[in-house]
Amino acid sequence: MARKARACRGEKTMKITDVRIQLIKAPKNKLVAFATITLDEALVIKDFQIFTSVRGYFVGMPSRKLPDGTWREQVFSLSSEFSDYLCSNILRAFEDELHAAENHIRYPEQSI
């Protein structure tokens, strides 16, 4: 039986200390960008995906394709509060990157 660490029970909150966005220059499907986050200036998690849909942009967790063709998330939040915090920070950084002057990529206008 696995024991839970105290930090996993909300006694210490992880802070997102950096978010980096890599826009896809010519998206061919609903995937428009990748994100990398840093937690507490100590842990980096790469390959969050940012997708577009009819309801706006959303964040996909890092995942890999299994031999049977299904996908499995490699990183996931244990609480909905942290998941919301994570996604809102990634989407905010994505929006900032979209509006940066040096980026002249046209994406469908959507509310985030």
One Martini backbone bead per residue (centre of mass of N, CA, C, O) as a GRO file, in nm:
protein
  112
    1MET     BB    1   0.094   0.038   0.025
    2ALA     BB    2   0.069   0.363  -0.041
    3ARG     BB    3   0.208   0.664   0.054
    4LYS     BB    4   0.133   0.986   0.134
    5ALA     BB    5   0.233   1.288   0.098
    6ARG     BB    6   0.189   1.587   0.243
    7ALA     BB    7   0.190   1.766  -0.017
    8CYS     BB    8  -0.066   1.606  -0.144
    9ARG     BB    9  -0.266   1.737   0.099
   10GLY     BB   10  -0.211   2.070   0.097
   11GLU     BB   11   0.034   2.179   0.285
   12LYS     BB   12   0.168   2.241  -0.001
   13THR     BB   13   0.208   2.481  -0.250
   14MET     BB   14   0.247   2.498  -0.574
   15LYS     BB   15   0.440   2.699  -0.796
   16ILE     BB   16   0.432   2.885  -1.078
   17THR     BB   17   0.742   3.022  -1.227
   18ASP     BB   18   0.697   2.910  -1.534
   19VAL     BB   19   0.601   2.991  -1.883
   20ARG     BB   20   0.622   2.822  -2.197
   21ILE     BB   21   0.572   2.901  -2.547
   22GLN     BB   22   0.496   2.703  -2.850
   23LEU     BB   23   0.422   2.784  -3.149
   24ILE     BB   24   0.243   2.694  -3.430
   25LYS     BB   25   0.284   2.825  -3.735
   26ALA     BB   26   0.110   2.578  -3.905
   27PRO     BB   27  -0.170   2.464  -3.837
   28LYS     BB   28  -0.347   2.142  -3.918
   29ASN     BB   29  -0.503   2.151  -3.650
   30LYS     BB   30  -0.601   2.191  -3.312
   31LEU     BB   31  -0.304   2.225  -3.269
   32VAL     BB   32  -0.119   2.537  -3.153
   33ALA     BB   33   0.051   2.438  -2.885
   34PHE     BB   34   0.315   2.449  -2.647
   35ALA     BB   35   0.403   2.368  -2.300
   36THR     BB   36   0.611   2.492  -2.028
   37ILE     BB   37   0.677   2.418  -1.686
   38THR     BB   38   0.750   2.563  -1.361
   39LEU     BB   39   0.813   2.438  -1.032
   40ASP     BB   40   0.959   2.599  -0.781
   41GLU     BB   41   1.228   2.619  -0.944
   42ALA     BB   42   1.260   2.265  -0.983
   43LEU     BB   43   1.027   2.176  -1.200
   44VAL     BB   44   0.989   2.029  -1.524
   45ILE     BB   45   0.713   2.046  -1.766
   46LYS     BB   46   0.638   1.899  -2.068
   47ASP     BB   47   0.392   1.888  -2.327
   48PHE     BB   48   0.176   2.075  -2.335
   49GLN     BB   49  -0.142   2.121  -2.485
   50ILE     BB   50  -0.291   2.342  -2.730
   51PHE     BB   51  -0.629   2.382  -2.808
   52THR     BB   52  -0.892   2.407  -3.039
   53SER     BB   53  -1.241   2.512  -3.021
   54VAL     BB   54  -1.568   2.608  -3.013
   55ARG     BB   55  -1.511   2.687  -2.684
   56GLY     BB   56  -1.201   2.713  -2.720
   57TYR     BB   57  -0.938   2.689  -2.528
   58PHE     BB   58  -0.720   2.406  -2.435
   59VAL     BB   59  -0.566   2.175  -2.209
   60GLY     BB   60  -0.322   1.926  -2.250
   61MET     BB   61  -0.174   1.672  -2.126
   62PRO     BB   62   0.081   1.490  -2.100
   63SER     BB   63   0.142   1.232  -2.353
   64ARG     BB   64   0.109   0.886  -2.471
   65LYS     BB   65   0.142   0.632  -2.696
   66LEU     BB   66   0.022   0.325  -2.718
   67PRO     BB   67   0.037   0.021  -2.875
   68ASP     BB   68  -0.298   0.024  -2.897
   69GLY     BB   69  -0.353   0.359  -2.962
   70THR     BB   70  -0.368   0.483  -2.701
   71TRP     BB   71  -0.389   0.735  -2.450
   72ARG     BB   72  -0.161   0.862  -2.187
   73GLU     BB   73  -0.127   1.030  -1.914
   74GLN     BB   74   0.169   1.158  -1.741
   75VAL     BB   75   0.011   1.411  -1.630
   76PHE     BB   76  -0.167   1.493  -1.317
   77SER     BB   77  -0.413   1.608  -1.118
   78LEU     BB   78  -0.555   1.568  -0.786
   79SER     BB   79  -0.684   1.859  -0.826
   80SER     BB   80  -0.902   2.094  -0.945
   81GLU     BB   81  -0.758   2.349  -0.847
   82PHE     BB   82  -0.480   2.293  -0.978
   83SER     BB   83  -0.582   2.256  -1.265
   84ASP     BB   84  -0.695   2.542  -1.296
   85TYR     BB   85  -0.429   2.689  -1.236
   86LEU     BB   86  -0.267   2.565  -1.464
   87CYS     BB   87  -0.449   2.636  -1.711
   88SER     BB   88  -0.466   2.946  -1.666
   89ASN     BB   89  -0.159   2.999  -1.693
   90ILE     BB   90  -0.122   2.883  -1.976
   91LEU     BB   91  -0.342   3.057  -2.123
   92ARG     BB   92  -0.219   3.331  -2.051
   93ALA     BB   93   0.054   3.284  -2.196
   94PHE     BB   94  -0.070   3.232  -2.472
   95GLU     BB   95  -0.208   3.504  -2.508
   96ASP     BB   96   0.051   3.672  -2.487
   97GLU     BB   97   0.192   3.538  -2.731
   98LEU     BB   98  -0.021   3.614  -2.944
   99HIS     BB   99   0.016   3.942  -2.873
  100ALA     BB  100   0.284   3.961  -2.965
  101ALA     BB  101   0.456   4.148  -3.191
  102GLU     BB  102   0.643   3.907  -3.320
  103ASN     BB  103   0.362   3.774  -3.375
  104HIS     BB  104   0.210   3.675  -3.707
  105ILE     BB  105  -0.013   3.479  -3.619
  106ARG     BB  106  -0.314   3.326  -3.728
  107TYR     BB  107  -0.591   3.281  -3.524
  108PRO     BB  108  -0.865   3.203  -3.401
  109GLU     BB  109  -1.102   3.378  -3.255
  110GLN     BB  110  -1.107   3.357  -2.894
  111SER     BB  111  -1.214   3.282  -2.590
  112ILE     BB  112  -1.050   3.215  -2.264
   0.00000   0.00000   0.00000
